[in-house]
Amino acid sequence: MDFRDSAHAQAKMTCPTCHGGNPNDPTASAMAASAGFKGRPTRQQIPEFCGSCHSDRTQMAQYGLTTHQLDDYKQSMHGKAWQHGDTNVAVCTDCHSDHRIMAPEDPRATVSRQNVATTCSRCHSDAALMGHYGLPATAYTDYSESIHARLIGGVLPADAPTCATCHASHAALPPNTKDIPNVCSRCHGAVKGIVESGPHGQMMALGAMSCASCHGYHNITPASDTQLISMCGTCHDRLSAPAQRGEAVYSQLSSAAAGYAWAGQTVNWLGKNGAFVEDLHGRLEEANMGLQEARRDQHALQPELVDKDLVATNAVVDAVTFELRAFAQTAVARKVGLVVFWIYAGLMILFLYWKRRRSEEHSD
């Protein structure tokens, strides 16, 4: 049953295609060595066994498949250990299974985007096996809690990274520190250049730090403004100039984010109470774009660049504040609860003023 579901069966292959023997002989002699019967390969034989077809350009061309998998495997950490006689490392059947081998794009495949992390975890979550190689057994659990895994869970399944996205599939290698920015930039292309333009750029070029220094490896969490200030302290003294620069950027972002959230809530309240706010909704979209650009550009750790991104964000807060004051002068604003609302509005305006002053102090 397993074989009948496989890509090999769909390609009209039969047992003798891989295991040899005489398919036209109904007797036991069909599986004699003289009939070309290969039998079941040992773990040590499996890569070359599969490679006998998958490295043959003539055979693979008819299916539109590449032929470099075996060469890639031999250069991987798995393949290097295998070539030294290590039979504990992964071979083809550990990842693809033996008979129920399906195309990677088939969601049922063990190496499909949805399943490949679970497949890798069968070895990489084995503490005893990983301990033999001096590796942690937490990669899968860390990844499972990451933003990348959440995307695989249904938000952007076609784009989210899996084990193979970062480590490659057959040529599975742990990226060196200097290589990590290149790996991450395949998805986060704009950020790499921004980091290189800032104070961390030279350190990254030397391999002294990488994206993982701040974001982690497998347990990558969703980026947040508070993450910025907490990360600076892992390398820099809190009172040092680099940490102060990071705190200035954090202050800019947190102030703008608080203002944007308040503006959005206030515009919704104004709309429900009869004010014309269509223009403000459009400006809120621009403000959000500016906030996202600032969060991207924070990687340069240049407060003046972040300030430029936040012009539209801070401007919409001012516009909403003006609209709120104007609305208060109308009869609609003098409903029951006006006093409570104005206390809330006054406190929020004072809070935003304080946050902006604090941001300006850090920028200076």
N, C-alpha and C positions, 0 to 999 in steps of 0.2 A: 504493500500500500504506500509506504514512504516513497519508494522509487517512482511509482506511477504519478505522484504529484510533482515530481521534480522537473527542473529545466532540461535535464538529460533525457528524460522520457519524452518530453515534448519535442525534442530534437531527433526522435526515433532511434535513440541509442538503446542498447540492450545490455544485459549482464556481461556477455562476452566482449563488448566494446571496451570495458575497463579491465575485466578479470581474465580475458583471453579464453581459449578453448574453442571447440568446434560447435557452432550453433546449429549445424545441420545433423549432428550426431545425437540421437535420443538416448544413447547408452552412457554408462559411466566413463567410457573411454573418451568422451567429449572433454572431460576435465583432466586428461592425462597431460603430462609435461610435453609429450611428443605432439600434442594437439595445440600447443601454445598456451596452455592454461597457466596463469600467473598466480592464481589464488589470492588470498588476502594479504595485502602489503603490511609490513611492520610499520610502527610509528616512524622509524628512521627512514623508511622508504617512501612514505606518503608524498612529500613535496615533489620528488622526482617522478613519482608515479602519476600524479595529477599533471605535472609539468610536461609529461610526454605528449599530451595533446595541447595543453594550454600555452605551450611555448612554440607550437607549430603554426607558422603564419598561414600556411595553406589551409589547414583545418579551421582556424579561427576566423579567417577572412570571410567565409561564407555566413558567419553569424554576426559579423561586424564587431568582433571582440578583439581586444588588445592581447599582446603576447609577452608582456614584460613582468607579469606577476611573479614568476619564479625568481627572476633576477632581482626584483624589488625585495622579495622575501629574504633572499640571501644577504642583502645589505641591512636588513632590519635587526633589532636586538634579538628577536625570536630566531631569525635565520642564522645569525652568527653563532648563537649558542647551539643550534641544531647541527651546524657544520662541525662543531667540536664534540659531537656525540651526546649532547644533552637531550634526553627524550622527555623531559618534563615541560619543555616550552611548547607553545602552541604550534600545531601544524594545520594544514588545510582543513581537515575534518573537524577539528576542535571549533572552528569558527563557522564553517559552512555545513556541518554535519556530514555524514557519510553517504547516505542514499537520498535523503530528502533535500537535495541541493536546489535552491531556487535562486532566480535572478535577484540581485540586490534591490531592484525597484518593486519587487513583489512584497507587499506589506507582511506576508507570512514568512518571509525569509529571515533566517537568524541574523543576517547582516543588513537587514533593511534599516532605514534611518530610525524607525521607531524601536527596533529591537537590538541594534548593535551594542548599545551600552550594557544591556543585560547579558548579552553574549560575552563581552569582554570581562564582565564582572565574575563570570564563572571561575576564572583563574585569578583575577585581580582583587577579588574579595576573599580569597583563601589565605588566611593569615599565615598558615604553616608554609604554603608554597611561596608566598611573597617574602616571608622571612628568610627563606633560603637564598634569595637574591638581594636581600637588604632593602626591600621596597615596602612602602606602607600598603596596607590592605584597605585603605579608606577612600580610594579614588572614586569608586562607584557611589558610596553613600554621600561623599562630598558633592559629586556631580548632580546627584538626585535632588539636592537642595538648592541647586544653582539656578540662576535666571535662564541659562541655556536649556536646562532640562524642562523648565516650565514652558518654554517656547515649544519644545518638542511635544509637550503634552497637548497642544492643540491651537496655540495662537498663531505661530508662524512655522508649521512643521516643515515647510519646504526650504526654509532658510536657516533654521537654528542649528548650531554646531552639535556634533556628536563626537565620540572618541576619534573616529576616522577623519573628521574634518580638520582637527588640529594635529593628530599624530600620523595621519595617512593610514591606509588599510594594510596592504601587503608589506610596505616599507616602514612599518611602525617603528618610530624613533621618538625618544623624548627630546623636544627641542632644546638646544642650548640657550642660555640666557640671552645671548646676542641675537638669536633667531626668533625669539618669542614675539617681538614687535612685528616682524614680517608675517608670522603666522596670524596674529590678531588682526593685522591690517588687511587681510584678505576680506574680512567683513567690515572692519572699522577703519576703512582706508583714510578718511579725513583726519582721524585723531593722531595717527603716527606723525604726520608732518607738523601738527600743532605741538606735540610733545618735543619734537626735534628743534623747534624754534625757541623753546624755553630753557630754563636752567637745568632740566633733567636730560636734555638732548645729548649732551656730551657724555654723561654717565651711561646713558643707554647705548651709545655708540661703542663705548669701551666694554660693554657687557657687565657693568657694575650694578645695573638695575634693569628692570624690564616692566612691562605692563603688570606682570604678576606681583611685582613688589608692592603695589597698592591694591590690586584687585584680587589677588590670590590665584591659584592654579585651577583646580577643579571646582572649588566651592565659590564660584564667582556670584556675588550677590548683586541685586539691582543697585545701580549707582544712586547715591543720595547726596544732598548738600552736607549733611552731618558727617558723611564718610570722609569728606575732604579734610576736615579739621582733625579727625581722629587718626587719619593715615599719616599726617605730617609728623605727629609725635612719635611714630615708630622709628624714625631715622634722625629727626632733628630735636634738639632741646627746645622746649616750648617758648623760651625767651629769645631764641636765635633769630637772626634776620630772615632765613628761609621760612621758618615756622610762622613768623609774623606776616610774611607775604602771603602764605597760605591762609592765615586767619583773615587777612584783608579780603581775599577773594571769597572766602566762606561768608564773611559779613555781607558782601555785595549780593551774593546769590540768595542767602537766607532772607535778607531784607526784601529783595525783589520777589521772591517766591511767596512770602507772606502777603506782600502788597497785591500780587496777582490773585491769590486765593480770595482775599477780602474783596477785591474789585469784582471778581466773578460772582460772589455771593450777593454783593450789593446790587449789581446790574439785574440779577434775577429778581431780587426783592422789588426793585424799582419797576420792572416790567409787570410784575403781578399787581402792582398798585397803580397802574395806569400811565406810567411814564413811557415816552417813546425812546427805546433803547437799541434800535436796530443798528445804528452807527456804532454804539458802544460794543455790541456783540462782534462786529467786524474788527474793531480795534483790539478786542480781547484776543482774537486769533493771531493778530500781528504780535501782540505782547507775548503770547505763548511761544511763538516762533523765536522771538528774541531771547526768551528765557532758555529755550533748548539750545540755541546757538551759544549762549553764555556758558552753559554746562559743558558743551563740547570744547569751547575755547579755554575753559579753566585749566586744561592740561598744559597750556603755555605758562601758567602762573604769572600772568601779566594783568594786574588790576585795570590798567587803562584799556586793554582790549575787551575785558569783561564789561567795563563801563559803557563802551561803545555798543555792545550787543544789547545792553539793557535799556537803551534810550526809549524804545517803544514801550517796554514793560513799565518803566517808571512813569512815562507820559500818560499811559492809560489810567494809572492810579490817580494822577492829578485830575484827569478828565472826569473820572467817576466821582471824585471828591467834589468837584465843581458842580456836577449834575445833582449830587445829593443835596448840596446847599441850596441850589435853585429849587429843587423839588420841595424842600422844607418850607418854602415860602408860599406854596399853593395850598388851597383848601384841602386837597386830598391828604397832604402830609399832616394835617391837624386832626387825624383820627384818634380814636382811643389807642393808647399805647405809644403816642408820639414822644412822651417824656422818656419812656424806657428806650425807645429807638434812638433818641438823641444822646442818651447816656452811652449807649453802645457805639454809636457813630463817633462821638467825641473821644471815647477811649481808644478806638481803633485809629483815629487820625493822630492822636498823641503817640500811640505805639509806633505807627509808621514813621512819624517825624523823628522819634528817638532812634529807630533802627537806621534811618537814612543818615542822621547825624553821626551815628556810630560807624557806619560804613565810610562816610567821608573822612572821619578821623583816622581810620585805618588806612585809607587811600593816601592821605597826606603823609 
